Amino acid sequence: MTTGIEYEIRTLADFEKIPPNKLQSCLDDFRFWLLLIKTTESMPEVVCDALGVADSQIEFDRESFVWIDDGIAGLGDIAFTVDGAEIGRVKFCEHQA
């Protein structure tokens, strides 16, 4: 699991919680997240198989975005939940500190 300060973004005003010197990093990750949810109709079968769930059970949370200030550019992983409980994570890349 990635460590760092977590910021939950539910409204535009929530971006004000991000320190000014970190805002660009947050916005870059937010942009990637938006592209990801817009271009993914359904989760790839291999991800669902790995998590042991049916494709229809997994949806992206379109109500909020959690940005973790880990000092590393880009999304390191994404958490998947079913009924609010995390069921697994998929890594996008190996981060080096």
N, C-alpha and C positions, 0 to 999 in steps of 0.2 A: 504494500500500500504506500502511496506517495504521502510524504509528510510535509507540512507547512501550514501556514495560516489559511483557513478556509473562509471564503466570502460567498454567501448565498445571494444570487441576483434574482429577485422576483419582480422588481419594478425598475424603471430607469433611475429612480432616486437611489437605488441600492449601489449603483456605480460610484456614488459619492463616497462610499466607505473605502474604496480602493485608494491607497496612497498615490498622490500625483505621479511619483516617479515609477509606479508599477502599472499605471493605467494602460499604457500601450501594450504591454505584455498580456494583460487581461483581455483587452479588446481583440488582440490577435487570436487568442485561444477561443474567445467567444465567436469570432468569425468562423473559425474552423468547425466549431460545434454546430453553428447554424447550417453550414454547408453539409455537414454530415447528416443532420436530421432531414434536410430538404432532399437529399439525393438517395436516401435509403428507404425504399418502399417497404421492405421487410428484411429481417435479419438473415444473413446467409445461413444456410442449413448447417454448416459446419460449426458455427457459433452456438446455435441452439442445441446441437448434439453434444457439444463440449460442456454446456451448462446443464444438460439434462432436462430441457423444457421444450414445449411445443412453440413453434414460431409465433403462433397467435397470442401467446402469453406475454411476449416482450414488446414493450412500446417505449419510445423515447419520452422522457419527461419534458414536455413542452411548456410547463408552467414555471420552471426555474432552471438556473444554471449555477453550479457550484464551481467557483474558480479557486484553485489551491495555489497560493504564492509559494512555490517550491524553488524559485530562482532558476528554473529551467524552461526554455522556450518550447512551446508546443504541448500537445496533450500526450501524456505518458500512458494513461490508461483510461478506460471508461467502465463505470460500474453498471451492472444490470440488476434491476429489481423486479420482483413480482409481488404485488400487493404490499408495496412499501418495504419489503425485506430484501436486502442485497443477496443475490444468489451467485454472483461471480463477477470477475473483472477480466477484461481483455486488454493486454498490453499492446500499444501501438509501436513502441520502440524502446530500446534500452537507453536509459538516460545515464549520463556520466556526470558526476558532481565535480 
